[in-house]
Amino acid sequence: MVPLSGVVEVEGIRQTLRQLLAGLGHPYLALRMGIANPQQPAPPHTPRLPTGQVVDTSAVPGAGA
C-alpha cells in the first residue's frame, strides 16, 4: 500500500471525497493498493485483528441489527 495523503490535503478534493463517502466521517488518507509481482515469492501475510476491534459501527444506523 502507498499512502496518498496529498489527495485529502486539497480542500476541494477532500470535500468531493467526503461526498463520495456519503458524508460518513472525515477523510484524511487515501491508500493505493496493487498486486505483487508474480515472479517474486509472496511476502508473509500480515497478522490481522478481529473486525470487531477495528471497525466501529456505533454511529451507523441499523448496523447492529
KAPE-V902515 format. One record per pair of residues at least 4 apart in sequence whose C-alpha atoms are under 7 Angstrom apart, sorted by the first residue. I is the first residue (numbers start at 1). J is the second residue. Records with the same first field share a line. If there is no record, write none. Layout:
BEGIN
I: J ; J
END
This chain:
BEGIN
1: 31 ; 32 ; 33 ; 34
2: 31 ; 32 ; 33
3: 29 ; 30 ; 31 ; 32
4: 29 ; 30 ; 31
5: 9 ; 28 ; 29 ; 30
6: 10
7: 13 ; 14 ; 30
8: 13 ; 14 ; 27 ; 28 ; 29
9: 14
10: 14
11: 15
12: 16
13: 17
14: 18 ; 27
15: 19
16: 20
17: 21
18: 22 ; 23 ; 26 ; 27
19: 23
49: 53 ; 54
51: 55
57: 63
END
